[in-house]
Amino acid sequence: MGADKDGINLSIPIVGDEEKAALLEVIESGWLSMGAKVQAFENAFAACHGQKSAVAVNSCTAALHLILRAFNIGPGDEILVPAVTFVATVNAVLYVGATPVFLDIEDLGRPFLSLDEAEAKCSPRTKAAIVMHYGGYIVDLPLWRDFCDVRRIRLIEDAAHAPGIPGVGRLSDASAFSFFANKNMSTAEGGMVLSPDDNVLADIRRLRGHGMTADTLVRHRGHAYSYDVNLLGYNYRMDELRAALGLVQLRHLPEWNRKRKSLTEVYRRKLAIETPSVRVPFDEGQTTAAHLMPVLLPEDCRRESVMDSLRSAGVQSSIHYPPVHQFSYYRKLYPNTVLPKSEEFCRRELTLPLHPALEEKDCDRVVNNLEAALKRGGER
Ligand SMILES: Cc1ncc(COP(=O)(O)O)c(C=O)c1O
């Protein structure tokens, strides 16, 4: 993700004069910790997703942790989770002492959690399902809502890859967003929780600030002299500098999401012509925030050689993801987990550069180099 001037970066944060001015304004205001900017960012983010309110936190990981805490999920509870995700999705389940139950994906073209698997692995101990909008492609939320309603379990969205997409954050019981540096909008580090339930948001607001009943700004404004602590909270607060960045980035988000989507279409066309052995997951018409540009290399391809060839041509590439259940930490905890489709997807997946500052000619260069890499030895 580091910026290389002549090369093509996998992703770059797009920040400029507006962000600098916003940061300067906060510095000159003399109030750096959580305050009015955080509130303004929460309101703007909620409105962008058709919601009344939101709670800003310092990462998506914190958001997931607090959502599970607010739903009183703990030891003895089981949570349905993907393995084709960033490890944070599943770590949050371990933080609260619950048990992750890994589900396989639908198929190689739709690396979403399979509902059939969910059906088979749901038990009386299941308390929630965490769905993840892989690469920015939106899972079928109405179907998942029905599934969870019938079983009276919570539906949680890990929406780290999908901010600003209509429908995201509306049907679930709570959703978590990431503003990490490589995301569609960034505050360097940061996260947000949406929930249609005001009580859940109120609990999360308290949990993010040590469980205190009145935060620093409320006390500063003289609305409270002291405070109580009536639950075990954390310091997961967002600060004013990050919120100021977020307000600027949020204004650009719709245009950046559109640009990402149109670059994805450019890639699809070129890949179909130049590298027909490479498969692009998802359908062209699928709703997406186009966070990633994943492709599936041919079955017998040596992925490392392809990545090496791309790197020597100045093209960054990556893998999303090594499957969570195969990390050594998770293998020790859950040694018998076998997810054939997830494992094959993760073995063949390669992520190509995608960010709003890319141009069509950059996509040409990436695809031409991929074609050459496959010829040179990527294909066994
Ligand atoms: C799917 C997914 N979930 C959760 C996270 C964690 O986000 P954060 O770094 O904001 O904690 C990420 C970050 O990369 C992610 O991609």
PDBQT file of the ligand as one rigid body, heavy atoms in Angstrom, charges set to zero:
ROOT
HETATM    1  C1  LIG A 401     -13.201  -7.197   6.363  1.00  0.00    +0.000 C 
HETATM    2  C2  LIG A 401     -12.485  -6.417   7.411  1.00  0.00    +0.000 A 
HETATM    3  N1  LIG A 401     -12.960  -6.434   8.659  1.00  0.00    +0.000 NA
HETATM    4  C3  LIG A 401     -12.368  -5.745   9.656  1.00  0.00    +0.000 A 
HETATM    5  C4  LIG A 401     -11.230  -5.001   9.419  1.00  0.00    +0.000 A 
HETATM    6  C5  LIG A 401     -10.573  -4.286  10.557  1.00  0.00    +0.000 C 
HETATM    7  O1  LIG A 401     -10.572  -2.917  10.329  1.00  0.00    +0.000 OA
HETATM    8  P1  LIG A 401      -9.699  -1.944  11.240  1.00  0.00    +0.000 P 
HETATM    9  O2  LIG A 401      -8.308  -1.990  10.706  1.00  0.00    +0.000 OA
HETATM   10  O3  LIG A 401     -10.349  -0.605  11.038  1.00  0.00    +0.000 OA
HETATM   11  O4  LIG A 401      -9.800  -2.430  12.630  1.00  0.00    +0.000 OA
HETATM   12  C6  LIG A 401     -10.706  -4.941   8.121  1.00  0.00    +0.000 A 
HETATM   13  C7  LIG A 401      -9.503  -4.144   7.861  1.00  0.00    +0.000 C 
HETATM   14  O5  LIG A 401      -8.710  -4.341   7.014  1.00  0.00    +0.000 OA
HETATM   15  C8  LIG A 401     -11.342  -5.677   7.090  1.00  0.00    +0.000 A 
HETATM   16  O6  LIG A 401     -10.864  -5.675   5.844  1.00  0.00    +0.000 OA
ENDROOT
TORSDOF 0
